Amino acid sequence: MSEYILQIENLTKEFPGVKALKNVSLKIKKGEIHSLCGENGAGKSTLMSCISGVYPRNSYEGKVFYKDRETNYNSVKDSENEGLAIIHQELALSPYLSIYENIFLGHMDTKFGIINWNKYIKESKKYLETVGLNEPPETIVSKLGVGKQQLVEIARALSKKTELLILDEPTSSLNDDESEKLLDLIIEFKRQGITSVIISHKLNEVLKVADTVTILRDGQSISTYDVKADNLTEDMIIKDMVGRDLTHRFPERKSSPGETVMEVKNWTVYHPDYHAIKVVDDVSFYLRKGEILAFCGPMGAGRTELMMSIFGNSYGHRSEGTLLINGKQCKFNSPHVAIDSGLGYISEDRKSLGLVLIQDVKTNITHSSLRKISKFGIINNQQEIKEAEQYRKDLNIRTPSINQYVRNLSGGNQQKVVVSKTLMADPDIFIIDEPTRGIDVGAKTEIYGILNNIIAAGKSVIMISSELPEALGMADRIYVMNEGKIKGELSKEEATQEKIMHLALVG
């Protein structure tokens, strides 16, 4: 009996015009936590999709052995039946069903065609207790936050008697506290003999929980390390990921903010459904020309809701307060008016709110600025191509063609397309929500460089970030929010992670 639960030999996977994986070989020991690291587009998710049956056996070359037997999976159900489960970054729950229905969906027994619902409610409590989710099993999933939905996904995997659990960016949408609990849960699974494979860009989390780390680059397996025996560090991982040393993760920038370009006074936003509840409560702040202003705080602090309500009344039943742009009082009733007035907004949810995934790169870059490339309502196709090609070059968007569908790009390149779209609209004030969520360290550095270029052009940036090192490394000033209120303000010189957390939790 082999000590390895999973062995991959010379796996190659091609898409039209792209070789996503090139002779990848990998071994994963039973009962270990194995992490896969690499830049966006390195092939991590593609590799796991081949292993788990998302891509059927006849769609790739090479061999996969699971529990000493060569696999021949043609669907995810095939791998689940053998105790292999994958949890994707984009959660695959049905939002309109209850927790227990989601847990047992697709593998409920019937008697004479009738489901014993009480049996599954009772059984679900066992799995919810295992993952530490204290919610009634009858709760509708859409009523839960992202962190709790992640736990429902894991409970569902456990209900299928999983022996190998693959988690793709499991903490990308979680706050620090939720991430910590999830990592502790994965460590507990290890004690129970469950093998876990984690795909993650958060290298501090990787080094905390992983026994072994494998690094992919450009579709090839570059190196595998034993975390303790090799004294693995973040710098070692980064060097193998990007093929070079990243000496400055946060590019240096000379900061000299000028006059105030935006001021918000006594801003209050009411919940879209429960109209008496204040989601943002009497918030006041200002932004200067040539400044990166960060908003930090725990998930649910009201940061996103504040910015969306300012940007064309995109959130809330109603908002109250005063908004001044260059000293002139404004009230934007739609995002279109906000864009025309010099505001740009990049959502944290690029796939749902920032991109049209079934359209190509060119169309996504230009569709917020069609008036710039059209006359009498007719788009100048040559000008559209020229503009899109220029942004592809300037922002180093890695795509075979600007006619490539955006859904086929890696997360980092999708983010660059969203930034390109906003840049083409030429706003004076950029609001960017979680600028580097779900992208690798190499792409992060490129995004930071783009933000610095925006500032160098005399623009201003408001950045919402849940990654405190990012806020400390990039911002000139930081506002700390919690419970819909601003708890404090810190300059770049005085800001530390401890001070930010203290303001958020204590005020």
C-alpha positions in Angstrom: 0.0 0.0 0.0 1.5 3.3 -1.1 2.1 6.2 1.3 0.6 8.5 -1.3 -3.1 9.0 -1.7 -2.8 10.9 -5.0 -0.1 10.6 -7.7 0.0 12.6 -11.0 2.2 11.6 -13.8 3.0 13.9 -16.8 -0.4 15.5 -16.9 -0.9 17.8 -19.9 -4.1 19.8 -20.6 -4.7 22.1 -23.6 -7.4 24.6 -24.4 -7.8 26.3 -27.8 -4.6 28.3 -28.3 -3.3 27.6 -24.8 -1.4 24.8 -23.1 -2.6 25.1 -19.6 -0.6 22.2 -18.1 2.7 20.8 -19.4 3.8 17.4 -18.1 2.9 18.1 -14.5 3.9 15.4 -11.9 2.9 15.6 -8.3 2.6 13.3 -5.2 0.4 13.9 -2.2 0.8 11.9 1.0 -2.1 10.5 3.0 -3.2 12.6 5.9 -1.1 15.7 4.9 -2.0 19.3 4.1 -0.5 20.0 0.7 -0.6 23.5 -0.7 -0.5 24.5 -4.4 1.0 27.9 -5.1 1.5 29.8 -8.3 0.6 33.0 -10.2 -2.9 33.4 -11.7 -2.9 31.3 -14.9 -0.2 28.9 -13.6 -2.6 26.0 -13.9 -3.5 25.3 -10.3 -7.3 25.2 -10.6 -7.0 23.4 -14.0 -4.9 20.7 -12.5 -7.4 20.1 -9.6 -10.3 20.1 -12.1 -8.6 17.3 -14.1 -8.0 15.4 -10.9 -11.6 15.7 -9.7 -13.5 15.0 -12.9 -14.5 18.5 -13.8 -12.6 17.8 -17.0 -13.3 14.3 -18.1 -10.5 11.7 -18.5 -10.4 11.9 -22.3 -9.8 15.7 -22.3 -6.2 15.5 -21.0 -3.0 13.4 -21.4 -1.1 11.7 -18.6 -2.1 9.6 -15.6 -3.8 10.2 -12.2 -3.7 7.6 -9.5 -6.0 7.9 -6.5 -5.6 5.3 -3.7 -3.2 3.3 -6.0 -5.8 3.0 -8.8 -5.7 4.9 -12.0 -8.7 7.2 -12.3 -11.1 7.4 -15.2 -13.5 10.1 -14.0 -16.0 11.6 -16.4 -17.8 13.8 -13.9 -17.4 15.2 -10.4 -19.9 12.7 -9.2 -17.5 9.9 -10.2 -14.7 11.3 -8.0 -17.1 12.1 -5.1 -18.2 8.4 -5.1 -14.6 7.5 -4.3 -14.2 10.0 -1.5 -12.5 12.9 -3.4 -14.3 16.3 -3.1 -13.4 19.7 -4.5 -14.7 23.1 -3.2 -14.3 25.8 -5.8 -13.5 29.5 -5.2 -17.0 30.3 -6.6 -19.3 28.5 -4.2 -21.7 26.0 -5.8 -24.6 26.2 -3.3 -28.3 26.6 -4.2 -29.2 29.9 -2.5 -32.9 29.1 -2.3 -32.5 25.8 -0.5 -31.9 25.2 3.2 -28.6 24.3 4.7 -29.5 20.6 5.1 -30.9 20.4 1.6 -27.6 21.7 0.2 -25.6 19.3 2.3 -27.4 16.2 1.0 -28.4 17.5 -2.5 -27.8 14.8 -5.1 -27.3 11.9 -2.6 -30.6 11.6 -0.7 -32.1 8.1 -0.3 -35.8 7.6 -0.9 -38.3 5.0 0.1 -41.1 4.5 -2.4 -40.0 7.8 -3.9 -40.4 9.7 -0.6 -37.6 11.5 1.2 -37.4 11.3 5.0 -36.6 15.0 5.6 -36.4 14.6 9.4 -33.7 12.1 9.0 -31.5 14.5 6.9 -32.2 17.4 9.3 -30.9 15.3 12.1 -27.9 14.0 10.2 -27.0 17.5 9.0 -26.5 18.6 12.6 -23.6 16.2 13.0 -21.8 17.7 10.1 -22.6 21.3 11.1 -21.2 20.5 14.5 -18.0 19.1 12.9 -17.4 22.3 10.9 -18.4 24.6 13.8 -21.5 26.2 12.2 -24.1 27.0 14.8 -27.1 27.6 12.5 -30.5 25.8 12.3 -30.3 23.3 9.4 -33.5 24.7 8.0 -31.9 28.1 7.4 -32.0 29.2 3.8 -28.4 29.5 2.5 -28.8 32.9 0.9 -29.4 34.3 4.5 -25.8 33.3 5.5 -22.6 35.2 5.0 -19.9 34.0 2.7 -17.9 32.5 5.6 -20.8 30.4 6.8 -21.6 29.3 3.2 -18.0 28.1 2.9 -18.6 25.9 6.0 -21.8 24.5 4.4 -19.8 23.5 1.4 -17.3 21.7 3.6 -20.1 20.0 5.5 -21.5 18.8 2.2 -18.1 17.4 1.3 -17.8 15.6 4.6 -21.3 14.1 4.1 -19.9 12.2 1.1 -17.3 10.4 3.3 -14.5 12.5 1.8 -10.9 11.2 2.2 -9.2 13.9 0.0 -10.5 17.4 0.2 -9.5 20.0 -2.4 -10.1 23.7 -1.5 -9.6 26.4 -4.1 -8.8 29.8 -2.5 -10.9 28.9 0.6 -10.2 32.2 2.5 -10.3 34.7 -0.4 -13.7 36.1 0.6 -13.3 35.7 4.4 -12.2 38.2 7.0 -9.2 37.4 9.3 -11.3 35.8 12.0 -13.3 33.6 9.6 -10.0 32.6 7.9 -8.4 31.6 11.2 -11.4 29.4 12.1 -11.3 27.7 8.6 -7.6 27.0 8.8 -8.0 25.5 12.3 -10.8 23.3 10.9 -8.4 22.0 8.1 -5.8 21.2 10.8 -8.5 19.3 12.7 -9.4 17.4 9.6 -5.7 16.3 9.4 -6.0 14.9 12.9 -9.0 12.9 11.7 -7.0 11.4 8.8 -8.4 13.6 6.0 -6.0 14.7 3.3 -6.4 18.4 2.2 -5.1 20.2 -0.9 -5.2 24.0 -0.6 -4.8 26.4 -3.5 -4.0 29.8 -2.0 -2.3 33.1 -2.7 -2.2 34.0 1.0 1.4 32.7 1.7 1.2 33.4 5.4 -1.7 31.0 5.7 0.0 28.4 3.5 3.1 28.4 5.8 0.8 28.2 8.8 -1.0 25.0 7.9 0.8 23.2 5.0 3.1 20.3 5.5 4.2 20.3 1.8 4.1 23.1 -0.8 4.2 22.6 -4.6 4.7 25.6 -6.9 3.4 25.8 -10.4 4.6 28.3 -13.0 3.4 28.6 -16.6 1.6 25.2 -16.4 4.7 23.3 -15.1 5.5 21.9 -11.7 8.6 23.9 -10.6 9.4 22.7 -7.1 8.0 20.8 -4.1 9.1 21.7 -0.5 8.7 20.2 2.9 7.7 23.3 4.9 9.6 22.4 8.1 12.6 20.4 6.7 13.3 23.0 4.1 12.7 26.0 6.4 10.4 27.4 3.7 9.8 31.1 3.6 7.4 33.4 1.7 10.4 34.8 -0.3 11.3 31.3 -1.5 7.8 30.6 -2.6 7.5 34.0 -4.4 10.9 33.5 -6.2 9.7 30.1 -7.6 6.2 31.5 -8.5 7.4 34.4 -10.5 10.8 33.2 -11.6 12.6 36.2 -10.0 13.0 38.0 -6.6 10.3 40.5 -5.8 12.4 43.0 -3.7 9.5 45.5 -3.4 6.0 44.0 -3.1 4.7 47.6 -2.7 6.4 49.8 -5.4 7.9 53.0 -4.0 6.0 56.2 -4.6 6.7 59.8 -3.7 3.7 61.1 -1.9 2.7 64.8 -2.0 -1.2 65.1 -1.7 -2.6 68.4 -2.7 -5.9 70.1 -2.2 -9.2 68.4 -1.2 -11.0 67.0 -4.2 -13.8 65.1 -2.4 -15.5 65.6 0.9 -18.3 63.6 2.5 -20.2 65.0 5.5 -22.6 63.2 7.8 -23.4 60.4 5.3 -26.0 57.9 6.4 -27.3 55.0 4.3 -30.4 52.9 5.1 -30.7 49.2 4.5 -32.3 48.3 1.1 -34.9 45.9 2.7 -35.1 47.0 6.3 -35.5 50.7 5.8 -35.1 51.7 9.5 -31.7 50.1 9.8 -28.6 52.3 9.3 -25.9 50.4 7.4 -23.7 53.5 7.3 -24.1 55.9 10.2 -23.1 59.6 10.1 -19.8 59.1 8.3 -17.6 62.1 7.3 -14.2 61.9 5.4 -12.2 63.8 2.8 -9.9 62.9 -0.1 -7.0 64.9 -1.5 -5.6 65.2 -5.0 -2.7 62.7 -5.6 -3.6 60.6 -2.5 -4.4 56.9 -1.9 -6.9 56.8 0.9 -7.6 53.3 2.4 -10.7 52.2 4.3 -10.0 49.2 6.6 -12.2 47.3 9.0 -13.8 43.9 9.5 -16.2 42.3 7.0 -19.7 44.0 7.3 -18.2 47.2 8.6 -20.1 49.2 5.9 -17.1 50.2 3.7 -18.5 48.8 0.5 -22.0 50.0 1.2 -20.6 53.5 1.8 -18.8 53.7 -1.5 -21.6 52.1 -3.5 -24.1 54.6 -2.1 -21.8 57.5 -3.1 -21.3 56.1 -6.6 -24.6 56.7 -8.1 -26.9 55.6 -5.3 -25.9 51.9 -6.1 -26.8 50.6 -2.6 -29.4 51.3 0.0 -33.1 52.3 0.3 -31.9 55.9 0.6 -28.9 58.0 1.7 -28.6 61.3 3.5 -25.7 63.7 3.8 -23.5 66.0 1.8 -21.1 65.1 -1.0 -18.7 67.7 -2.4 -16.6 67.2 -5.5 -14.0 70.0 -6.0 -16.1 72.1 -3.6 -19.3 71.6 -5.6 -22.3 69.8 -3.9 -23.3 66.7 -5.8 -25.9 64.0 -5.6 -25.6 61.1 -8.1 -28.8 59.3 -8.9 -27.2 56.7 -11.1 -23.7 55.3 -11.8 -23.9 56.8 -15.3 -24.1 60.3 -13.8 -21.3 59.5 -11.3 -19.0 58.4 -14.2 -19.9 61.6 -16.2 -18.9 63.6 -13.0 -15.4 62.1 -12.8 -15.9 59.1 -10.5 -14.8 55.5 -11.3 -15.8 52.5 -9.3 -14.2 49.0 -9.4 -16.3 46.4 -7.5 -14.8 43.7 -5.2 -17.0 41.2 -7.1 -15.4 41.6 -10.6 -17.2 38.5 -12.0 -20.7 39.6 -11.2 -20.5 43.4 -11.1 -17.3 44.3 -13.0 -17.3 42.1 -16.1 -19.5 40.5 -18.8 -17.9 37.1 -18.7 -19.5 35.9 -22.0 -18.0 38.9 -23.9 -14.5 39.4 -25.1 -11.7 41.5 -23.6 -12.1 44.3 -26.2 -15.8 44.8 -25.4 -15.3 44.7 -21.7 -12.6 47.4 -21.8 -14.7 49.8 -24.0 -18.3 49.3 -22.9 -18.2 52.1 -20.3 -16.8 54.6 -22.8 -18.7 53.9 -26.0 -19.4 57.6 -26.6 -15.6 58.0 -27.0 -15.4 55.6 -29.8 -18.7 56.2 -31.6 -20.4 58.8 -33.8 -24.1 59.1 -34.3 -24.6 55.9 -32.3 -22.2 53.9 -34.5 -19.1 52.4 -33.0 -15.8 52.9 -34.8 -14.5 49.3 -34.7 -11.0 50.3 -35.7 -10.8 52.8 -32.8 -12.2 50.2 -30.4 -9.5 47.7 -31.4 -6.8 50.4 -31.1 -7.9 51.4 -27.6 -8.3 47.8 -26.3 -4.9 46.8 -27.7 -3.3 49.9 -26.1 -4.7 48.9 -22.6 -3.7 45.3 -23.2 -0.1 46.5 -23.8 0.0 49.1 -21.0 -1.4 46.9 -18.3 0.3 43.7 -19.5 -3.0 41.8 -19.9 -2.0 38.2 -20.6 -4.4 37.0 -23.3 -3.9 35.4 -26.7 -6.1 38.1 -28.2 -8.4 40.9 -27.3 -11.1 38.8 -28.8 -10.6 36.2 -26.1 -13.6 35.7 -23.8 -13.0 37.3 -20.4 -14.2 34.2 -18.6 -11.1 32.3 -19.9 -8.6 34.7 -18.3 -7.0 34.3 -14.9 -8.2 36.3 -12.0 -5.3 38.8 -12.1 -5.8 39.4 -15.8 -9.6 39.8 -15.3 -8.8 42.4 -12.7 -6.6 44.3 -15.2 -9.5 44.3 -17.7 -11.8 45.9 -15.0 -9.1 48.5 -14.3 -8.6 49.1 -18.0 -12.4 49.7 -18.4 -12.3 52.3 -15.6 -9.1 54.0 -16.9 -10.7 54.4 -20.3 -13.6 56.3 -18.7 -10.9 58.7 -17.4 -12.2 59.5 -13.9 -10.5 61.9 -11.6 -11.4 59.8 -8.5 -11.0 56.0 -8.5 -12.9 54.0 -5.9 -11.4 50.5 -5.9 -12.8 47.8 -3.7 -10.4 44.9 -2.7 -8.0 45.6 -5.6 -6.1 42.4 -5.3 -8.7 39.9 -4.0 -8.0 36.4 -5.3 -4.9 37.2 -7.3 -1.2 36.2 -6.9 1.7 38.2 -5.5 3.1 38.9 -9.0 -0.2 40.3 -10.3 -0.6 42.2 -7.0 2.6 44.0 -7.6 1.5 45.0 -11.1 -1.8 46.3 -9.8 0.0 48.4 -7.2 2.2 49.8 -9.9 -1.0 50.7 -11.9 -2.4 52.5 -8.8 0.9 54.5 -8.4 0.6 55.5 -12.1 -2.9 56.7 -11.5 -1.6 58.9 -8.7 1.3 60.1 -10.8 -1.2 61.3 -13.4 -2.7 63.6 -10.8 -5.7 61.5 -9.9 -6.9 60.3 -6.5 -7.7 56.8 -5.2 -10.0 55.4 -2.5 -9.0 51.8 -1.7 -11.1 49.4 0.4 -8.8 46.6 1.6 -9.2 43.8 4.0 -5.4 43.0 3.7 -3.8 45.2 6.3 -0.2 44.9 4.9 -1.6 46.1 1.6 -3.3 49.2 3.2 -0.1 49.9 5.2 2.1 49.5 2.1 0.1 51.6 -0.3 -2.0 54.2 1.5 -1.2 57.8 2.5 -4.0 57.8 5.1 -6.3 55.1 6.5 -9.8 55.4 7.9 -10.9 52.5 10.1 -14.6 51.5 10.0 -16.8 49.2 12.0 -20.5 48.9 12.6 -21.2 51.5 9.9 -19.1 54.2 11.6 -15.6 55.6 11.2 -13.7 54.6 14.3 -10.6 56.6 13.6 -8.1 58.0 11.2 -4.4 57.2 10.9 -1.6 58.7 8.9 0.9 56.5 7.0 3.6 57.3 9.6 1.5 56.3 12.6 -0.4 53.4 11.2 0.3 49.8 12.3 -1.7 46.6 12.1 -2.2 46.7 15.9 -3.5 50.3 15.8 -5.9 49.5 13.0 -7.3 46.4 14.8 -7.6 48.4 18.1 -9.6 51.1 16.4 -11.8 48.6 14.6 -12.6 46.6 17.7 -12.4 49.2 20.5 -12.6 52.6 18.8 
